[in-house]
């Protein structure tokens, strides 16, 4: 081979090693700087040193065990090897290996130690839980040991045994290879001695160690029975307790005896002793460990399963309900029927307010009316929060922040994406139950700079969004001038419906006068408000440099926050250029020592990184808190080691119409399986400077206490939460969905009923989504039966397994100020009465003649009709279904958006439709056009006069209807509307006819 070719391979290998080393060093150092910038260096160092410790210990143990085995095998090699074809063939290998024997030894041992160390370093979580274990204060019923043993100690002991198993097995394999290579073990031998005495002793000791470890494994397996899946339910079953447990004890004793026999072969130096021991071990494992439990299961348990398994089913029910925190759920029998008259129901419905705005539908409206520029973005599903109005009343509010998706497509280059278009701008909010005359949501915070009732109530706040869920992977600030917002945005968004434009639902059009939608740009809009935009600098941006473009089209900004990592020297820029493989970080002259690089900008990623032991909720939401926009992130402590508690797949449990589960990060749990969960941490991420704060929400959680001992000083006490922050805390979506999944079966607390399974429930499919995905839980303010006041809640429904009628309604109080916060409540419907479920109500809507009469003109006009969230809420002793209907101009393209045009309601088996909620309820309960509150007081007197003069012709109700129609028409006539004048004339003629009869 030419000299150049011989040198090429080493040079290439060296280059690869250098590049890989630089990449590792860059990622390591930039990670350290990131943790330092957010104030969580202790997390980085604790994880690092724990990994290093485990790496070193596991690597050393592997190296010592395998290395000692190889060394002993070589030292005990026979001095004279018998002459045979086998040995003659091996001589060639020995001659090749012997000159490099030490090199091969250290390479093999080092490689095994490296692999063991890398594998062990990945188990740092189990080690920290083991060394910082906190008791649960709950003992398991079989062994009387605290749950902490099964959650923290047992998993680590299994891991430890696994590494020792691997080390001994690899040592045995290495010993066999070396003995064979140097003649200690022979496949061909005329004397019948296939192993030297030294080889037999060596291998016997290794087999004895393996069997001794097996004895320890059998003993530990006894405790693992609490996770058994053999029986009818998860956890130790009758067979496990009465057969397998005994079998494991017997196998433990037999394994110890066999291990002693293997060790005794040091003196016997006979092949028969270890072979007999090995045969005894295998035979006992088959007969005692497999055959005996199978006989008990098949011939004793299966014919009497319900009776024998009942105590263990009870254990499973109790511990599952405890593990998922549903043990204290309040269950109430609910007839879902009412004895109120139609008129009583109409009176009951007065003042009823329901969140009609569907967060997944009005996102398109937000996008059209508040996007301002094409590079701003709103999420597909908005969030529901609560904010006080001007009178201090809390109202359901649809909220989102205006995030920056990136520069325009034709300007999407590195400079624009990472240095110019760096941040979003402003909070956008709309009330959940109000619309304007066109069916658009009524905004309480809107435009750029932000304005509206929300900011008037909360005060000025920093509106810039540097940390969010959209935008570039990283941005560099304090370099180039950053695009802030368009100065002409007020002109582009002047037509924004506000609270002044909210229509009074009591005087809205009748259902048969539904408006056919038009193109959004061509819609008739209310007069713009007379509010003046806030003065420059009056948007909560004190201390931020802001410059206007000389052309007057846009404002620029220079970031003055403390977020990100300062690029204080050229070396830092080199590291980040390597990390992101971007030379422009080095070449851009605007980047100076004062510049800062902002990365890990997604609030979920930031929380997961500073608290790698937490599982984050998939629905972070923004809130204005203490003069700034913060992301509130719910985080969970989870475990898959709670005894007897049924395990579920976390990702599958939280998947519904609103989420596909892809956002879940539960890497700490193999297979994403959990059987214990608590919402133990509420985290906040400042949208401006990225500050991450972890608050211990459930300070009694032993899993959280274990992690707080592992990472001291990283979690802040719940008492440190400000009042304004607590006002925006809510019950998390994913926890509720996990509890809902468990509640399907574990609302049954009787073992016999659970065994039969007749009362199991299912989560209904979303009837409005057009998919097989489960119906998502909905946030709404409801008046729960028996409660004195309405409460902000998270709600869901159940149907019987295999059927569509309603089985139960579940809600959880989501108001953090309430004493009942987090209290699960169930309204269980009678099994003998068929109450329509969501799917059946949706079918009733689609089949109802009155509903079809309204929808048909809309569908024939090429409009797109979208069904909003089908809400279920307790009402007048029954359950009320409410579903808004949105209409969007067909063929309107990107300029059109959904408008709320109709509301469908269902109660019992009756359904109705109206142009707003009061109309729909009035139609549903047949309560006439006017309710008692709306009926003019003078109407009975006029009717009596008419009756006396005419001899008793027209009815009182007809006269009342005519008067109400006249009043409504008169109000419309004040707007000089020709149609209203005609209606007024017709109404007056009707009154005259009635009076003359």
Secondary structure, 3 states (H helix, E strand, C coil): CCHHHHHHHHHHHHHHHHHHHHHHHHHHHHHHHHHHHHCCHHHHHHHHHHHHHHHHHHHHHHHHHHHHHHHHHHHCCCCCCCCCHHHHHHHHHHHHHHCCHHHHHHHHHHHHHHHHHHHHHCCHHHHHHHHCCCCCCCECCCCCCEHHHHHHHHHHHHHHHHHHHHHHHHHHHHHHHHHHHCCCECCCCCCCCCECHHHHHHHHHHHHHHHHHHHHHHHHHHHHHHHCCCCCCCCCCHHHHHHHHHHHHHHHHHHHHHHHHHHHHHHHCCHHHHHHHHHHHHHHHHHHHHHHHHHHHHHHHHHHHHHHHHHHHHHHHHHHHHHCCCCCCEEEEECCCCCCCHHHHHHHHCCCCCCCCCCCCHHHHHHHHHCCCCCEECCCCCEEEEEECCCCCEEEEEEEECEECCCCHHHCCHHHHHHHCCCEECEEEEEEEEECCCCCEEEEEECCCCECHHHHHHCCCECEECCCCCCCCEEEECCCCEEEEECCHHHHCCCCCCHHHCCCHHHCCCHHHCCCCCCHHHCCCCCCCCCCCCCCCCCCCCCCEEEECCCCCEEEEECCCCCCEECCCHHHHHHHHHHCCCCHHHHCCCCCCCCEEEECCCHHHHHHHHCCCCEECCCCEEEEECCEEEEEEEEEEEECCCCCCCCEEHHHHCCECCECCCCCCCCCCHHHEECEEEEEEEEEEECCCCCEEEEECCCCCHHHHHHHHHCCCCCEEHHHCCHHHHHCCCCCHHHHHHHHHHHHHHCCCCHHHHHHCCCCEECCECCCCCCCCECCCEEEEECCCCCCCCEEEEEEEEEECCCCCEEEEEEEECCCCCCCCCCEEEEEECCCCCCCCHHHHHHHHHHCHHHHHHHHHHHHCCCEEEEEEEEEEEECCEEEEEEEEEEECCCCHHHCCCEEEEEEEEECCEEEEECCHHHHHHHHCCCCCCCCCCCCCCHHHHHHHHHHHHCCCCCHHHHHHHHHHHHHHHHHHCCCCHHHHHHHHHHHHHHHHHHHC
